[in-house]
Amino acid sequence: SIAAMILPYTIGVILDDLAQPPTYGSTSHEAFLDVLLNRLEQRDIPPNLKTVITEFPASFENIITGSRDQSLTNDRKRMEAMVESMIFQIKQHTILIN
């Protein structure tokens, strides 16, 4: 489902950003990737559900911006809260279809 692809898409955007010369070896990017991969593993949004998403989560941009903020590197609780917010927004704007 589209809803289930947002988390992997976010991971891909952060990986792409990490591959750019200005952010090689960025610990904040790596920290966000760890949080996102852990949540992906939890399957908060099951990939096999037939769903439609009515709105892309606004918090996506907060996560991308946050991954570029080195001051968040050691603030795992804040990173987890940002990812939780995005998952909540995804669920809030997801409609199950038959």
Beta strands, then each sheet from edge to edge (+ up, - down):
strand 1: 51-53
strand 2: 94-96
sheet 1: 1+ 2-
end
